[in-house]
Amino acid sequence: MVAIPLIKVAFQKPVIGTIKGAEHDFIEIDGVRYAQNSDNDFSGADRGEYLGSVTDGNITMRVFSVKGDDSGRYIYALWDWDGAFYVREN
């Protein structure tokens, strides 16, 4: 039982950013802020490469690139079974 969490942590990329806001409205990665955004043409099927995880100390979300977003403006964050898109703020 103890080995499963250790294996999971060993193979995940490190924490790359933080979650902010009362409703997890923002993600900050390397000083770049992303705001939760549902006004886009992507779906959960557009989840791309795993980038790492973000946390607020209580909740950890896995962060993915978005297939079809050549500009890199969007990321997809997944918390358990619930996912959301975030757009880079200018």
PyMOL CGO cylinders between C-alpha atoms (Angstrom):
from pymol import cmd
from pymol.cgo import CYLINDER

trace = [
    CYLINDER, 0.00, 0.00, 0.00, 2.76, 2.46, 0.87, 0.3, 1, 1, 1, 1, 1, 1,
    CYLINDER, 2.76, 2.46, 0.87, 4.63, 1.77, -2.38, 0.3, 1, 1, 1, 1, 1, 1,
    CYLINDER, 4.63, 1.77, -2.38, 1.81, 3.00, -4.67, 0.3, 1, 1, 1, 1, 1, 1,
    CYLINDER, 1.81, 3.00, -4.67, 1.92, 6.66, -3.54, 0.3, 1, 1, 1, 1, 1, 1,
    CYLINDER, 1.92, 6.66, -3.54, 5.72, 6.62, -3.61, 0.3, 1, 1, 1, 1, 1, 1,
    CYLINDER, 5.72, 6.62, -3.61, 5.77, 5.28, -7.17, 0.3, 1, 1, 1, 1, 1, 1,
    CYLINDER, 5.77, 5.28, -7.17, 3.19, 7.84, -8.25, 0.3, 1, 1, 1, 1, 1, 1,
    CYLINDER, 3.19, 7.84, -8.25, 5.22, 10.74, -6.82, 0.3, 1, 1, 1, 1, 1, 1,
    CYLINDER, 5.22, 10.74, -6.82, 8.48, 9.40, -8.25, 0.3, 1, 1, 1, 1, 1, 1,
    CYLINDER, 8.48, 9.40, -8.25, 7.16, 9.39, -11.83, 0.3, 1, 1, 1, 1, 1, 1,
    CYLINDER, 7.16, 9.39, -11.83, 5.30, 12.73, -11.78, 0.3, 1, 1, 1, 1, 1, 1,
    CYLINDER, 5.30, 12.73, -11.78, 6.97, 15.94, -12.79, 0.3, 1, 1, 1, 1, 1, 1,
    CYLINDER, 6.97, 15.94, -12.79, 7.49, 18.37, -9.93, 0.3, 1, 1, 1, 1, 1, 1,
    CYLINDER, 7.49, 18.37, -9.93, 5.12, 21.14, -8.91, 0.3, 1, 1, 1, 1, 1, 1,
    CYLINDER, 5.12, 21.14, -8.91, 5.45, 23.86, -11.58, 0.3, 1, 1, 1, 1, 1, 1,
    CYLINDER, 5.45, 23.86, -11.58, 3.08, 26.50, -10.18, 0.3, 1, 1, 1, 1, 1, 1,
    CYLINDER, 3.08, 26.50, -10.18, 0.34, 27.56, -7.82, 0.3, 1, 1, 1, 1, 1, 1,
    CYLINDER, 0.34, 27.56, -7.82, -3.44, 27.67, -7.77, 0.3, 1, 1, 1, 1, 1, 1,
    CYLINDER, -3.44, 27.67, -7.77, -5.00, 30.98, -6.67, 0.3, 1, 1, 1, 1, 1, 1,
    CYLINDER, -5.00, 30.98, -6.67, -8.48, 32.35, -6.05, 0.3, 1, 1, 1, 1, 1, 1,
    CYLINDER, -8.48, 32.35, -6.05, -11.45, 31.22, -4.00, 0.3, 1, 1, 1, 1, 1, 1,
    CYLINDER, -11.45, 31.22, -4.00, -12.79, 29.02, -6.80, 0.3, 1, 1, 1, 1, 1, 1,
    CYLINDER, -12.79, 29.02, -6.80, -9.38, 28.05, -8.22, 0.3, 1, 1, 1, 1, 1, 1,
    CYLINDER, -9.38, 28.05, -8.22, -9.84, 30.84, -10.74, 0.3, 1, 1, 1, 1, 1, 1,
    CYLINDER, -9.84, 30.84, -10.74, -6.15, 31.36, -11.49, 0.3, 1, 1, 1, 1, 1, 1,
    CYLINDER, -6.15, 31.36, -11.49, -3.00, 29.34, -12.05, 0.3, 1, 1, 1, 1, 1, 1,
    CYLINDER, -3.00, 29.34, -12.05, 0.44, 30.90, -11.94, 0.3, 1, 1, 1, 1, 1, 1,
    CYLINDER, 0.44, 30.90, -11.94, 3.40, 29.17, -13.60, 0.3, 1, 1, 1, 1, 1, 1,
    CYLINDER, 3.40, 29.17, -13.60, 6.83, 30.84, -13.74, 0.3, 1, 1, 1, 1, 1, 1,
    CYLINDER, 6.83, 30.84, -13.74, 5.31, 34.27, -13.14, 0.3, 1, 1, 1, 1, 1, 1,
    CYLINDER, 5.31, 34.27, -13.14, 2.73, 33.83, -15.91, 0.3, 1, 1, 1, 1, 1, 1,
    CYLINDER, 2.73, 33.83, -15.91, -0.89, 34.00, -14.78, 0.3, 1, 1, 1, 1, 1, 1,
    CYLINDER, -0.89, 34.00, -14.78, -3.68, 31.97, -16.38, 0.3, 1, 1, 1, 1, 1, 1,
    CYLINDER, -3.68, 31.97, -16.38, -7.39, 32.65, -15.76, 0.3, 1, 1, 1, 1, 1, 1,
    CYLINDER, -7.39, 32.65, -15.76, -10.07, 29.98, -15.91, 0.3, 1, 1, 1, 1, 1, 1,
    CYLINDER, -10.07, 29.98, -15.91, -11.81, 30.22, -19.29, 0.3, 1, 1, 1, 1, 1, 1,
    CYLINDER, -11.81, 30.22, -19.29, -14.75, 28.30, -20.74, 0.3, 1, 1, 1, 1, 1, 1,
    CYLINDER, -14.75, 28.30, -20.74, -15.12, 30.53, -23.81, 0.3, 1, 1, 1, 1, 1, 1,
    CYLINDER, -15.12, 30.53, -23.81, -13.05, 28.49, -26.27, 0.3, 1, 1, 1, 1, 1, 1,
    CYLINDER, -13.05, 28.49, -26.27, -13.52, 25.82, -28.91, 0.3, 1, 1, 1, 1, 1, 1,
    CYLINDER, -13.52, 25.82, -28.91, -11.63, 23.08, -27.08, 0.3, 1, 1, 1, 1, 1, 1,
    CYLINDER, -11.63, 23.08, -27.08, -12.92, 20.01, -25.28, 0.3, 1, 1, 1, 1, 1, 1,
    CYLINDER, -12.92, 20.01, -25.28, -11.39, 17.57, -22.83, 0.3, 1, 1, 1, 1, 1, 1,
    CYLINDER, -11.39, 17.57, -22.83, -10.37, 15.46, -25.83, 0.3, 1, 1, 1, 1, 1, 1,
    CYLINDER, -10.37, 15.46, -25.83, -7.88, 18.22, -26.72, 0.3, 1, 1, 1, 1, 1, 1,
    CYLINDER, -7.88, 18.22, -26.72, -5.79, 17.48, -23.63, 0.3, 1, 1, 1, 1, 1, 1,
    CYLINDER, -5.79, 17.48, -23.63, -2.16, 17.36, -24.73, 0.3, 1, 1, 1, 1, 1, 1,
    CYLINDER, -2.16, 17.36, -24.73, 1.18, 16.66, -23.10, 0.3, 1, 1, 1, 1, 1, 1,
    CYLINDER, 1.18, 16.66, -23.10, 1.49, 16.51, -19.32, 0.3, 1, 1, 1, 1, 1, 1,
    CYLINDER, 1.49, 16.51, -19.32, 3.43, 19.56, -18.10, 0.3, 1, 1, 1, 1, 1, 1,
    CYLINDER, 3.43, 19.56, -18.10, 3.48, 19.04, -14.33, 0.3, 1, 1, 1, 1, 1, 1,
    CYLINDER, 3.48, 19.04, -14.33, 1.28, 19.88, -11.38, 0.3, 1, 1, 1, 1, 1, 1,
    CYLINDER, 1.28, 19.88, -11.38, 0.12, 23.00, -9.55, 0.3, 1, 1, 1, 1, 1, 1,
    CYLINDER, 0.12, 23.00, -9.55, -1.07, 23.27, -5.96, 0.3, 1, 1, 1, 1, 1, 1,
    CYLINDER, -1.07, 23.27, -5.96, -2.45, 25.63, -3.35, 0.3, 1, 1, 1, 1, 1, 1,
    CYLINDER, -2.45, 25.63, -3.35, -1.22, 23.41, -0.52, 0.3, 1, 1, 1, 1, 1, 1,
    CYLINDER, -1.22, 23.41, -0.52, -4.52, 21.53, -0.25, 0.3, 1, 1, 1, 1, 1, 1,
    CYLINDER, -4.52, 21.53, -0.25, -5.48, 20.74, -3.82, 0.3, 1, 1, 1, 1, 1, 1,
    CYLINDER, -5.48, 20.74, -3.82, -3.19, 19.53, -6.57, 0.3, 1, 1, 1, 1, 1, 1,
    CYLINDER, -3.19, 19.53, -6.57, -4.12, 19.74, -10.25, 0.3, 1, 1, 1, 1, 1, 1,
    CYLINDER, -4.12, 19.74, -10.25, -2.34, 18.11, -13.15, 0.3, 1, 1, 1, 1, 1, 1,
    CYLINDER, -2.34, 18.11, -13.15, -1.61, 20.56, -15.98, 0.3, 1, 1, 1, 1, 1, 1,
    CYLINDER, -1.61, 20.56, -15.98, -1.56, 19.70, -19.68, 0.3, 1, 1, 1, 1, 1, 1,
    CYLINDER, -1.56, 19.70, -19.68, -0.88, 21.53, -22.91, 0.3, 1, 1, 1, 1, 1, 1,
    CYLINDER, -0.88, 21.53, -22.91, -3.82, 21.87, -25.32, 0.3, 1, 1, 1, 1, 1, 1,
    CYLINDER, -3.82, 21.87, -25.32, -3.73, 20.14, -28.72, 0.3, 1, 1, 1, 1, 1, 1,
    CYLINDER, -3.73, 20.14, -28.72, -4.50, 22.56, -31.52, 0.3, 1, 1, 1, 1, 1, 1,
    CYLINDER, -4.50, 22.56, -31.52, -3.35, 25.61, -29.54, 0.3, 1, 1, 1, 1, 1, 1,
    CYLINDER, -3.35, 25.61, -29.54, -0.22, 26.49, -31.49, 0.3, 1, 1, 1, 1, 1, 1,
    CYLINDER, -0.22, 26.49, -31.49, 0.16, 29.82, -29.65, 0.3, 1, 1, 1, 1, 1, 1,
    CYLINDER, 0.16, 29.82, -29.65, 0.45, 28.16, -26.22, 0.3, 1, 1, 1, 1, 1, 1,
    CYLINDER, 0.45, 28.16, -26.22, -2.18, 30.51, -24.75, 0.3, 1, 1, 1, 1, 1, 1,
    CYLINDER, -2.18, 30.51, -24.75, -4.22, 27.75, -23.15, 0.3, 1, 1, 1, 1, 1, 1,
    CYLINDER, -4.22, 27.75, -23.15, -3.55, 25.06, -20.58, 0.3, 1, 1, 1, 1, 1, 1,
    CYLINDER, -3.55, 25.06, -20.58, -5.87, 22.34, -19.32, 0.3, 1, 1, 1, 1, 1, 1,
    CYLINDER, -5.87, 22.34, -19.32, -5.95, 21.56, -15.60, 0.3, 1, 1, 1, 1, 1, 1,
    CYLINDER, -5.95, 21.56, -15.60, -7.38, 18.31, -14.26, 0.3, 1, 1, 1, 1, 1, 1,
    CYLINDER, -7.38, 18.31, -14.26, -8.37, 17.75, -10.64, 0.3, 1, 1, 1, 1, 1, 1,
    CYLINDER, -8.37, 17.75, -10.64, -9.59, 14.21, -10.01, 0.3, 1, 1, 1, 1, 1, 1,
    CYLINDER, -9.59, 14.21, -10.01, -12.20, 13.84, -12.78, 0.3, 1, 1, 1, 1, 1, 1,
    CYLINDER, -12.20, 13.84, -12.78, -13.00, 17.57, -13.18, 0.3, 1, 1, 1, 1, 1, 1,
    CYLINDER, -13.00, 17.57, -13.18, -11.08, 19.55, -15.80, 0.3, 1, 1, 1, 1, 1, 1,
    CYLINDER, -11.08, 19.55, -15.80, -10.99, 23.20, -16.83, 0.3, 1, 1, 1, 1, 1, 1,
    CYLINDER, -10.99, 23.20, -16.83, -9.27, 25.35, -19.42, 0.3, 1, 1, 1, 1, 1, 1,
    CYLINDER, -9.27, 25.35, -19.42, -7.19, 28.35, -18.45, 0.3, 1, 1, 1, 1, 1, 1,
    CYLINDER, -7.19, 28.35, -18.45, -6.05, 31.17, -20.75, 0.3, 1, 1, 1, 1, 1, 1,
    CYLINDER, -6.05, 31.17, -20.75, -2.84, 33.15, -20.35, 0.3, 1, 1, 1, 1, 1, 1,
    CYLINDER, -2.84, 33.15, -20.35, -3.43, 36.72, -19.22, 0.3, 1, 1, 1, 1, 1, 1,
    CYLINDER, -3.43, 36.72, -19.22, -1.56, 39.44, -21.10, 0.3, 1, 1, 1, 1, 1, 1,
]
cmd.load_cgo(trace, "trace")
